[in-house]
Each structure stands twice: as C-alpha cells, then as structure tokens.
Amino acid sequence: MVVLSHYLQAYAAVAKDYEQLKLSLWKLFEHNRDAYTAHKGDFVRHYTELAKQLFTENMT
C-alpha cells in the first residue's frame, strides 16, 4: 500500500478521484467496513499496479 501512497502524492488528480470514491463509499457503507474496502478494490488494484510499474521503471 506504500507504493499507492507515493503514487497518490505524485498524481494529485488521482488522489482527488480516490478521495471522492472513499467519500461516496463511506456514505453507502458507513457500518460495513468489509463492503467499503471491497468496493475500493478495483481502484486500489489498478493504481497500485500502475505505481509498481512506474516506480520500477524509474529504478532501472
């Protein structure tokens, strides 16, 4: 999850999208943490993969 955090710091627009997603899900799943987490899953997986690719390329 650290790699996602670094990505969000580097890409403000994506961070804003993540913030909006979290806020919209919070209202829907205020009392269901598992559902809240599950519904963030696609976003988190997608941007974590992009972050891994970006930061791996920059290290070589």
PQR file with spaces between the fields and no chain letter, atoms N, CA, C, O and H, PARSE charges and radii, in Angstrom:
ATOM       1  N    MET     1       0.826   -1.191    0.000 -0.4000 1.5000
ATOM       2  CA   MET     1       0.000    0.000    0.000 -0.0000 2.0000
ATOM       3  C    MET     1       0.871    1.256    0.000  0.5500 1.7000
ATOM       4  O    MET     1       0.401    2.330   -0.375 -0.5500 1.4000
ATOM       5  N    VAL     2       2.105    1.137    0.407 -0.4000 1.5000
ATOM       6  CA   VAL     2       3.006    2.294    0.419 -0.0000 2.0000
ATOM       7  C    VAL     2       3.215    2.816   -0.991  0.5500 1.7000
ATOM       8  O    VAL     2       3.274    4.027   -1.206 -0.5500 1.4000
ATOM       9  H    VAL     2       2.486    0.264    0.712  0.4000 1.0000
ATOM      10  N    VAL     3       3.326    1.911   -1.951 -0.4000 1.5000
ATOM      11  CA   VAL     3       3.546    2.336   -3.330 -0.0000 2.0000
ATOM      12  C    VAL     3       2.344    3.142   -3.825  0.5500 1.7000
ATOM      13  O    VAL     3       2.527    4.107   -4.568 -0.5500 1.4000
ATOM      14  H    VAL     3       3.278    0.928   -1.777  0.4000 1.0000
ATOM      15  N    LEU     4       1.145    2.780   -3.443 -0.4000 1.5000
ATOM      16  CA   LEU     4      -0.036    3.549   -3.819 -0.0000 2.0000
ATOM      17  C    LEU     4       0.004    4.938   -3.189  0.5500 1.7000
ATOM      18  O    LEU     4      -0.338    5.925   -3.840 -0.5500 1.4000
ATOM      19  H    LEU     4       0.996    1.996   -2.840  0.4000 1.0000
ATOM      20  N    SER     5       0.408    5.015   -1.961 -0.4000 1.5000
ATOM      21  CA   SER     5       0.517    6.307   -1.279 -0.0000 2.0000
ATOM      22  C    SER     5       1.483    7.236   -2.009  0.5500 1.7000
ATOM      23  O    SER     5       1.197    8.421   -2.181 -0.5500 1.4000
ATOM      24  H    SER     5       0.686    4.213   -1.432  0.4000 1.0000
ATOM      25  N    HIS     6       2.612    6.705   -2.432 -0.4000 1.5000
ATOM      26  CA   HIS     6       3.584    7.508   -3.179 -0.0000 2.0000
ATOM      27  C    HIS     6       2.997    7.968   -4.511  0.5500 1.7000
ATOM      28  O    HIS     6       3.210    9.103   -4.938 -0.5500 1.4000
ATOM      29  H    HIS     6       2.844    5.743   -2.292  0.4000 1.0000
ATOM      30  N    TYR     7       2.261    7.077   -5.157 -0.4000 1.5000
ATOM      31  CA   TYR     7       1.637    7.421   -6.431 -0.0000 2.0000
ATOM      32  C    TYR     7       0.624    8.549   -6.243  0.5500 1.7000
ATOM      33  O    TYR     7       0.587    9.496   -7.029 -0.5500 1.4000
ATOM      34  H    TYR     7       2.088    6.155   -4.811  0.4000 1.0000
ATOM      35  N    LEU     8      -0.187    8.443   -5.207 -0.4000 1.5000
ATOM      36  CA   LEU     8      -1.193    9.473   -4.946 -0.0000 2.0000
ATOM      37  C    LEU     8      -0.547   10.820   -4.624  0.5500 1.7000
ATOM      38  O    LEU     8      -1.090   11.870   -4.967 -0.5500 1.4000
ATOM      39  H    LEU     8      -0.156    7.674   -4.569  0.4000 1.0000
ATOM      40  N    GLN     9       0.588   10.788   -3.977 -0.4000 1.5000
ATOM      41  CA   GLN     9       1.306   12.033   -3.698 -0.0000 2.0000
ATOM      42  C    GLN     9       1.835   12.662   -4.984  0.5500 1.7000
ATOM      43  O    GLN     9       1.911   13.886   -5.098 -0.5500 1.4000
ATOM      44  H    GLN     9       1.029    9.934   -3.699  0.4000 1.0000
ATOM      45  N    ALA    10       2.197   11.825   -5.943 -0.4000 1.5000
ATOM      46  CA   ALA    10       2.763   12.316   -7.200 -0.0000 2.0000
ATOM      47  C    ALA    10       1.684   12.756   -8.188  0.5500 1.7000
ATOM      48  O    ALA    10       1.946   13.591   -9.053 -0.5500 1.4000
ATOM      49  H    ALA    10       2.136   10.831   -5.851  0.4000 1.0000
ATOM      50  N    TYR    11       0.487   12.212   -8.072 -0.4000 1.5000
ATOM      51  CA   TYR    11      -0.590   12.482   -9.034 -0.0000 2.0000
ATOM      52  C    TYR    11      -1.828   12.987   -8.303  0.5500 1.7000
ATOM      53  O    TYR    11      -2.676   12.207   -7.868 -0.5500 1.4000
ATOM      54  H    TYR    11       0.274   11.534   -7.369  0.4000 1.0000
ATOM      55  N    ALA    12      -1.912   14.292   -8.180 -0.4000 1.5000
ATOM      56  CA   ALA    12      -2.987   14.922   -7.407 -0.0000 2.0000
ATOM      57  C    ALA    12      -4.377   14.608   -7.958  0.5500 1.7000
ATOM      58  O    ALA    12      -5.321   14.455   -7.183 -0.5500 1.4000
ATOM      59  H    ALA    12      -1.223   14.926   -8.534  0.4000 1.0000
ATOM      60  N    ALA    13      -4.519   14.512   -9.262 -0.4000 1.5000
ATOM      61  CA   ALA    13      -5.837   14.231   -9.844 -0.0000 2.0000
ATOM      62  C    ALA    13      -6.325   12.846   -9.442  0.5500 1.7000
ATOM      63  O    ALA    13      -7.508   12.662   -9.156 -0.5500 1.4000
ATOM      64  H    ALA    13      -3.752   14.636   -9.892  0.4000 1.0000
ATOM      65  N    VAL    14      -5.431   11.883   -9.418 -0.4000 1.5000
ATOM      66  CA   VAL    14      -5.796   10.527   -8.998 -0.0000 2.0000
ATOM      67  C    VAL    14      -6.122   10.515   -7.508  0.5500 1.7000
ATOM      68  O    VAL    14      -7.055    9.840   -7.076 -0.5500 1.4000
ATOM      69  H    VAL    14      -4.470   12.032   -9.650  0.4000 1.0000
ATOM      70  N    ALA    15      -5.359   11.254   -6.739 -0.4000 1.5000
ATOM      71  CA   ALA    15      -5.633   11.353   -5.299 -0.0000 2.0000
ATOM      72  C    ALA    15      -7.021   11.943   -5.062  0.5500 1.7000
ATOM      73  O    ALA    15      -7.743   11.496   -4.171 -0.5500 1.4000
ATOM      74  H    ALA    15      -4.601   11.803   -7.090  0.4000 1.0000
ATOM      75  N    LYS    16      -7.390   12.936   -5.849 -0.4000 1.5000
ATOM      76  CA   LYS    16      -8.713   13.557   -5.721 -0.0000 2.0000
ATOM      77  C    LYS    16      -9.806   12.547   -6.088  0.5500 1.7000
ATOM      78  O    LYS    16     -10.842   12.482   -5.427 -0.5500 1.4000
ATOM      79  H    LYS    16      -6.803   13.299   -6.573  0.4000 1.0000
ATOM      80  N    ASP    17      -9.573   11.766   -7.137 -0.4000 1.5000
ATOM      81  CA   ASP    17     -10.538   10.722   -7.518 -0.0000 2.0000
ATOM      82  C    ASP    17     -10.693    9.703   -6.391  0.5500 1.7000
ATOM      83  O    ASP    17     -11.803    9.264   -6.093 -0.5500 1.4000
ATOM      84  H    ASP    17      -8.731   11.818   -7.674  0.4000 1.0000
ATOM      85  N    TYR    18      -9.587    9.334   -5.774 -0.4000 1.5000
ATOM      86  CA   TYR    18      -9.629    8.366   -4.674 -0.0000 2.0000
ATOM      87  C    TYR    18     -10.386    8.946   -3.482  0.5500 1.7000
ATOM      88  O    TYR    18     -11.169    8.253   -2.833 -0.5500 1.4000
ATOM      89  H    TYR    18      -8.685    9.690   -6.017  0.4000 1.0000
ATOM      90  N    GLU    19     -10.148   10.206   -3.208 -0.4000 1.5000
ATOM      91  CA   GLU    19     -10.862   10.876   -2.119 -0.0000 2.0000
ATOM      92  C    GLU    19     -12.371   10.859   -2.382  0.5500 1.7000
ATOM      93  O    GLU    19     -13.160   10.547   -1.490 -0.5500 1.4000
ATOM      94  H    GLU    19      -9.512   10.770   -3.735  0.4000 1.0000
ATOM      95  N    GLN    20     -12.760   11.194   -3.603 -0.4000 1.5000
ATOM      96  CA   GLN    20     -14.180   11.208   -3.945 -0.0000 2.0000
ATOM      97  C    GLN    20     -14.792    9.812   -3.845  0.5500 1.7000
ATOM      98  O    GLN    20     -15.910    9.656   -3.355 -0.5500 1.4000
ATOM      99  H    GLN    20     -12.119   11.447   -4.327  0.4000 1.0000
ATOM     100  N    LEU    21     -14.073    8.815   -4.302 -0.4000 1.5000
ATOM     101  CA   LEU    21     -14.542    7.436   -4.192 -0.0000 2.0000
ATOM     102  C    LEU    21     -14.755    7.056   -2.737  0.5500 1.7000
ATOM     103  O    LEU    21     -15.800    6.517   -2.373 -0.5500 1.4000
ATOM     104  H    LEU    21     -13.164    8.941   -4.701  0.4000 1.0000
ATOM     105  N    LYS    22     -13.768    7.336   -1.915 -0.4000 1.5000
ATOM     106  CA   LYS    22     -13.868    6.987   -0.495 -0.0000 2.0000
ATOM     107  C    LYS    22     -15.035    7.688    0.179  0.5500 1.7000
ATOM     108  O    LYS    22     -15.739    7.083    0.988 -0.5500 1.4000
ATOM     109  H    LYS    22     -12.919    7.774   -2.210  0.4000 1.0000
ATOM     110  N    LEU    23     -15.244    8.953   -0.145 -0.4000 1.5000
ATOM     111  CA   LEU    23     -16.352    9.693    0.460 -0.0000 2.0000
ATOM     112  C    LEU    23     -17.701    9.143    0.013  0.5500 1.7000
ATOM     113  O    LEU    23     -18.629    9.044    0.816 -0.5500 1.4000
ATOM     114  H    LEU    23     -14.672    9.444   -0.802  0.4000 1.0000
ATOM     115  N    SER    24     -17.813    8.785   -1.261 -0.4000 1.5000
ATOM     116  CA   SER    24     -19.082    8.236   -1.743 -0.0000 2.0000
ATOM     117  C    SER    24     -19.353    6.862   -1.137  0.5500 1.7000
ATOM     118  O    SER    24     -20.498    6.539   -0.821 -0.5500 1.4000
ATOM     119  H    SER    24     -17.059    8.866   -1.913  0.4000 1.0000
ATOM     120  N    LEU    25     -18.324    6.066   -0.975 -0.4000 1.5000
ATOM     121  CA   LEU    25     -18.495    4.733   -0.383 -0.0000 2.0000
ATOM     122  C    LEU    25     -18.760    4.811    1.114  0.5500 1.7000
ATOM     123  O    LEU    25     -19.487    3.984    1.665 -0.5500 1.4000
ATOM     124  H    LEU    25     -17.394    6.328   -1.232  0.4000 1.0000
ATOM     125  N    TRP    26     -18.177    5.791    1.761 -0.4000 1.5000
ATOM     126  CA   TRP    26     -18.393    5.949    3.202 -0.0000 2.0000
ATOM     127  C    TRP    26     -19.876    6.112    3.500  0.5500 1.7000
ATOM     128  O    TRP    26     -20.399    5.517    4.442 -0.5500 1.4000
ATOM     129  H    TRP    26     -17.586    6.463    1.313  0.4000 1.0000
ATOM     130  N    LYS    27     -20.544    6.918    2.694 -0.4000 1.5000
ATOM     131  CA   LYS    27     -21.979    7.134    2.915 -0.0000 2.0000
ATOM     132  C    LYS    27     -22.769    5.846    2.708  0.5500 1.7000
ATOM     133  O    LYS    27     -23.705    5.562    3.456 -0.5500 1.4000
ATOM     134  H    LYS    27     -20.119    7.401    1.929  0.4000 1.0000
ATOM     135  N    LEU    28     -22.397    5.072    1.700 -0.4000 1.5000
ATOM     136  CA   LEU    28     -23.120    3.837    1.400 -0.0000 2.0000
ATOM     137  C    LEU    28     -22.841    2.719    2.398  0.5500 1.7000
ATOM     138  O    LEU    28     -23.726    1.927    2.722 -0.5500 1.4000
ATOM     139  H    LEU    28     -21.637    5.303    1.092  0.4000 1.0000
ATOM     140  N    PHE    29     -21.604    2.662    2.880 -0.4000 1.5000
ATOM     141  CA   PHE    29     -21.164    1.525    3.691 -0.0000 2.0000
ATOM     142  C    PHE    29     -20.629    1.957    5.053  0.5500 1.7000
ATOM     143  O    PHE    29     -19.658    1.390    5.555 -0.5500 1.4000
ATOM     144  H    PHE    29     -20.884    3.305    2.617  0.4000 1.0000
ATOM     145  N    GLU    30     -21.258    2.946    5.635 -0.4000 1.5000
ATOM     146  CA   GLU    30     -20.790    3.505    6.900 -0.0000 2.0000
ATOM     147  C    GLU    30     -20.625    2.448    7.987  0.5500 1.7000
ATOM     148  O    GLU    30     -19.721    2.549    8.817 -0.5500 1.4000
ATOM     149  H    GLU    30     -22.047    3.406    5.227  0.4000 1.0000
ATOM     150  N    HIS    31     -21.467    1.463    7.988 -0.4000 1.5000
ATOM     151  CA   HIS    31     -21.430    0.444    9.040 -0.0000 2.0000
ATOM     152  C    HIS    31     -21.007   -0.929    8.519  0.5500 1.7000
ATOM     153  O    HIS    31     -21.250   -1.947    9.167 -0.5500 1.4000
ATOM     154  H    HIS    31     -22.201    1.381    7.314  0.4000 1.0000
ATOM     155  N    ASN    32     -20.375   -0.949    7.350 -0.4000 1.5000
ATOM     156  CA   ASN    32     -19.951   -2.217    6.758 -0.0000 2.0000
ATOM     157  C    ASN    32     -18.554   -2.039    6.167  0.5500 1.7000
ATOM     158  O    ASN    32     -18.395   -1.808    4.969 -0.5500 1.4000
ATOM     159  H    ASN    32     -20.177   -0.122    6.823  0.4000 1.0000
ATOM     160  N    ARG    33     -17.565   -2.151    7.015 -0.4000 1.5000
ATOM     161  CA   ARG    33     -16.169   -1.926    6.627 -0.0000 2.0000
ATOM     162  C    ARG    33     -15.718   -2.867    5.511  0.5500 1.7000
ATOM     163  O    ARG    33     -14.982   -2.461    4.612 -0.5500 1.4000
ATOM     164  H    ARG    33     -17.694   -2.339    7.989  0.4000 1.0000
ATOM     165  N    ASP    34     -16.158   -4.122    5.570 -0.4000 1.5000
ATOM     166  CA   ASP    34     -15.755   -5.084    4.542 -0.0000 2.0000
ATOM     167  C    ASP    34     -16.265   -4.671    3.158  0.5500 1.7000
ATOM     168  O    ASP    34     -15.526   -4.748    2.178 -0.5500 1.4000
ATOM     169  H    ASP    34     -16.756   -4.452    6.300  0.4000 1.0000
ATOM     170  N    ALA    35     -17.510   -4.239    3.077 -0.4000 1.5000
ATOM     171  CA   ALA    35     -18.069   -3.797    1.797 -0.0000 2.0000
ATOM     172  C    ALA    35     -17.369   -2.531    1.315  0.5500 1.7000
ATOM     173  O    ALA    35     -17.074   -2.397    0.128 -0.5500 1.4000
ATOM     174  H    ALA    35     -18.111   -4.176    3.874  0.4000 1.0000
ATOM     175  N    TYR    36     -17.108   -1.616    2.218 -0.4000 1.5000
ATOM     176  CA   TYR    36     -16.393   -0.377    1.884 -0.0000 2.0000
ATOM     177  C    TYR    36     -15.036   -0.715    1.252  0.5500 1.7000
ATOM     178  O    TYR    36     -14.674   -0.178    0.205 -0.5500 1.4000
ATOM     179  H    TYR    36     -17.348   -1.725    3.182  0.4000 1.0000
ATOM     180  N    THR    37     -14.311   -1.599    1.896 -0.4000 1.5000
ATOM     181  CA   THR    37     -12.993   -1.992    1.402 -0.0000 2.0000
ATOM     182  C    THR    37     -13.104   -2.716    0.063  0.5500 1.7000
ATOM     183  O    THR    37     -12.322   -2.458   -0.852 -0.5500 1.4000
ATOM     184  H    THR    37     -14.606   -2.035    2.746  0.4000 1.0000
ATOM     185  N    ALA    38     -14.060   -3.609   -0.048 -0.4000 1.5000
ATOM     186  CA   ALA    38     -14.241   -4.375   -1.288 -0.0000 2.0000
ATOM     187  C    ALA    38     -14.549   -3.456   -2.470  0.5500 1.7000
ATOM     188  O    ALA    38     -14.054   -3.677   -3.575 -0.5500 1.4000
ATOM     189  H    ALA    38     -14.695   -3.819    0.695  0.4000 1.0000
ATOM     190  N    HIS    39     -15.350   -2.447   -2.243 -0.4000 1.5000
ATOM     191  CA   HIS    39     -15.737   -1.556   -3.332 -0.0000 2.0000
ATOM     192  C    HIS    39     -14.615   -0.609   -3.751  0.5500 1.7000
ATOM     193  O    HIS    39     -14.677   -0.030   -4.836 -0.5500 1.4000
ATOM     194  H    HIS    39     -15.753   -2.267   -1.345  0.4000 1.0000
ATOM     195  N    LYS    40     -13.607   -0.441   -2.927 -0.4000 1.5000
ATOM     196  CA   LYS    40     -12.427    0.336   -3.312 -0.0000 2.0000
ATOM     197  C    LYS    40     -11.427   -0.533   -4.071  0.5500 1.7000
ATOM     198  O    LYS    40     -10.477   -0.020   -4.663 -0.5500 1.4000
ATOM     199  H    LYS    40     -13.556   -0.910   -2.046  0.4000 1.0000
ATOM     200  N    GLY    41     -11.639   -1.835   -4.053 -0.4000 1.5000
ATOM     201  CA   GLY    41     -10.655   -2.792   -4.540 -0.0000 2.0000
ATOM     202  C    GLY    41     -10.166   -2.571   -5.956  0.5500 1.7000
ATOM     203  O    GLY    41      -8.958   -2.573   -6.193 -0.5500 1.4000
ATOM     204  H    GLY    41     -12.410   -2.252   -3.572  0.4000 1.0000
ATOM     205  N    ASP    42     -11.076   -2.380   -6.910 -0.4000 1.5000
ATOM     206  CA   ASP    42     -10.651   -2.202   -8.299 -0.0000 2.0000
ATOM     207  C    ASP    42      -9.761   -0.981   -8.464  0.5500 1.7000
ATOM     208  O    ASP    42      -8.740   -1.033   -9.149 -0.5500 1.4000
ATOM     209  H    ASP    42     -12.057   -2.379   -6.718  0.4000 1.0000
ATOM     210  N    PHE    43     -10.151    0.110   -7.836 -0.4000 1.5000
ATOM     211  CA   PHE    43      -9.357    1.338   -7.908 -0.0000 2.0000
ATOM     212  C    PHE    43      -7.975    1.098   -7.313  0.5500 1.7000
ATOM     213  O    PHE    43      -6.965    1.431   -7.932 -0.5500 1.4000
ATOM     214  H    PHE    43     -10.980    0.153   -7.279  0.4000 1.0000
ATOM     215  N    VAL    44      -7.928    0.532   -6.139 -0.4000 1.5000
ATOM     216  CA   VAL    44      -6.659    0.302   -5.438 -0.0000 2.0000
ATOM     217  C    VAL    44      -5.768   -0.637   -6.234  0.5500 1.7000
ATOM     218  O    VAL    44      -4.574   -0.375   -6.385 -0.5500 1.4000
ATOM     219  H    VAL    44      -8.749    0.262   -5.636  0.4000 1.0000
ATOM     220  N    ARG    45      -6.329   -1.730   -6.748 -0.4000 1.5000
ATOM     221  CA   ARG    45      -5.523   -2.671   -7.538 -0.0000 2.0000
ATOM     222  C    ARG    45      -4.974   -2.012   -8.806  0.5500 1.7000
ATOM     223  O    ARG    45      -3.801   -2.172   -9.142 -0.5500 1.4000
ATOM     224  H    ARG    45      -7.298   -1.944   -6.626  0.4000 1.0000
ATOM     225  N    HIS    46      -5.825   -1.280   -9.491 -0.4000 1.5000
ATOM     226  CA   HIS    46      -5.417   -0.639  -10.744 -0.0000 2.0000
ATOM     227  C    HIS    46      -4.258    0.334  -10.512  0.5500 1.7000
ATOM     228  O    HIS    46      -3.231    0.255  -11.186 -0.5500 1.4000
ATOM     229  H    HIS    46      -6.778   -1.150   -9.218  0.4000 1.0000
ATOM     230  N    TYR    47      -4.427    1.240   -9.567 -0.4000 1.5000
ATOM     231  CA   TYR    47      -3.398    2.259   -9.360 -0.0000 2.0000
ATOM     232  C    TYR    47      -2.172    1.727   -8.629  0.5500 1.7000
ATOM     233  O    TYR    47      -1.083    2.283   -8.773 -0.5500 1.4000
ATOM     234  H    TYR    47      -5.261    1.304   -9.019  0.4000 1.0000
ATOM     235  N    THR    48      -2.327    0.683   -7.864 -0.4000 1.5000
ATOM     236  CA   THR    48      -1.154    0.044   -7.264 -0.0000 2.0000
ATOM     237  C    THR    48      -0.293   -0.581   -8.353  0.5500 1.7000
ATOM     238  O    THR    48       0.934   -0.489   -8.317 -0.5500 1.4000
ATOM     239  H    THR    48      -3.212    0.232   -7.747  0.4000 1.0000
ATOM     240  N    GLU    49      -0.945   -1.218   -9.319 -0.4000 1.5000
ATOM     241  CA   GLU    49      -0.192   -1.816  -10.428 -0.0000 2.0000
ATOM     242  C    GLU    49       0.511   -0.743  -11.251  0.5500 1.7000
ATOM     243  O    GLU    49       1.678   -0.904  -11.609 -0.5500 1.4000
ATOM     244  H    GLU    49      -1.942   -1.293   -9.348  0.4000 1.0000
ATOM     245  N    LEU    50      -0.180    0.340  -11.552 -0.4000 1.5000
ATOM     246  CA   LEU    50       0.467    1.443  -12.279 -0.0000 2.0000
ATOM     247  C    LEU    50       1.647    1.999  -11.494  0.5500 1.7000
ATOM     248  O    LEU    50       2.700    2.282  -12.065 -0.5500 1.4000
ATOM     249  H    LEU    50      -1.128    0.471  -11.262  0.4000 1.0000
ATOM     250  N    ALA    51       1.474    2.153  -10.201 -0.4000 1.5000
ATOM     251  CA   ALA    51       2.542    2.679   -9.355 -0.0000 2.0000
ATOM     252  C    ALA    51       3.747    1.752   -9.359  0.5500 1.7000
ATOM     253  O    ALA    51       4.886    2.208   -9.462 -0.5500 1.4000
ATOM     254  H    ALA    51       0.619    1.923   -9.737  0.4000 1.0000
ATOM     255  N    LYS    52       3.501    0.462   -9.249 -0.4000 1.5000
ATOM     256  CA   LYS    52       4.617   -0.503   -9.271 -0.0000 2.0000
ATOM     257  C    LYS    52       5.385   -0.396  -10.579  0.5500 1.7000
ATOM     258  O    LYS    52       6.616   -0.395  -10.584 -0.5500 1.4000
ATOM     259  H    LYS    52       2.575    0.092   -9.166  0.4000 1.0000
ATOM     260  N    GLN    53       4.659   -0.307  -11.683 -0.4000 1.5000
ATOM     261  CA   GLN    53       5.312   -0.198  -12.991 -0.0000 2.0000
ATOM     262  C    GLN    53       6.122    1.096  -13.084  0.5500 1.7000
ATOM     263  O    GLN    53       7.271    1.086  -13.526 -0.5500 1.4000
ATOM     264  H    GLN    53       3.659   -0.308  -11.679  0.4000 1.0000
ATOM     265  N    LEU    54       5.529    2.184  -12.674 -0.4000 1.5000
ATOM     266  CA   LEU    54       6.199    3.486  -12.744 -0.0000 2.0000
ATOM     267  C    LEU    54       7.456    3.510  -11.891  0.5500 1.7000
ATOM     268  O    LEU    54       8.523    3.907  -12.357 -0.5500 1.4000
ATOM     269  H    LEU    54       4.596    2.193  -12.315  0.4000 1.0000
ATOM     270  N    PHE    55       7.328    3.088  -10.650 -0.4000 1.5000
ATOM     271  CA   PHE    55       8.470    3.176   -9.753 -0.0000 2.0000
ATOM     272  C    PHE    55       9.532    2.134  -10.061  0.5500 1.7000
ATOM     273  O    PHE    55      10.709    2.358   -9.780 -0.5500 1.4000
ATOM     274  H    PHE    55       6.460    2.765  -10.271  0.4000 1.0000
ATOM     275  N    THR    56       9.150    1.013  -10.625 -0.4000 1.5000
ATOM     276  CA   THR    56      10.129    0.010  -11.042 -0.0000 2.0000
ATOM     277  C    THR    56      10.915    0.525  -12.238  0.5500 1.7000
ATOM     278  O    THR    56      12.133    0.358  -12.296 -0.5500 1.4000
ATOM     279  H    THR    56       8.194    0.830  -10.854  0.4000 1.0000
ATOM     280  N    GLU    57      10.229    1.153  -13.198 -0.4000 1.5000
ATOM     281  CA   GLU    57      10.904    1.717  -14.375 -0.0000 2.0000
ATOM     282  C    GLU    57      11.878    2.822  -13.978  0.5500 1.7000
ATOM     283  O    GLU    57      12.954    2.941  -14.565 -0.5500 1.4000
ATOM     284  H    GLU    57       9.240    1.289  -13.151  0.4000 1.0000
ATOM     285  N    ASN    58      11.512    3.621  -12.998 -0.4000 1.5000
ATOM     286  CA   ASN    58      12.370    4.717  -12.576 -0.0000 2.0000
ATOM     287  C    ASN    58      13.588    4.248  -11.798  0.5500 1.7000
ATOM     288  O    ASN    58      14.555    4.995  -11.653 -0.5500 1.4000
ATOM     289  H    ASN    58      10.638    3.525  -12.522  0.4000 1.0000
ATOM     290  N    MET    59      13.551    3.020  -11.295 -0.4000 1.5000
ATOM     291  CA   MET    59      14.677    2.498  -10.516 -0.0000 2.0000
ATOM     292  C    MET    59      15.726    1.834  -11.414  0.5500 1.7000
ATOM     293  O    MET    59      16.852    1.600  -10.977 -0.5500 1.4000
ATOM     294  H    MET    59      12.765    2.414  -11.412  0.4000 1.0000
ATOM     295  N    THR    60      15.362    1.530  -12.670 -0.4000 1.5000
ATOM     296  CA   THR    60      16.306    0.851  -13.563 -0.0000 2.0000
ATOM     297  C    THR    60      16.965    1.817  -14.505  0.5500 1.7000
ATOM     298  O    THR    60      17.789    1.413  -15.326 -0.5500 1.4000
ATOM     299  H    THR    60      14.446    1.721  -13.025  0.4000 1.0000
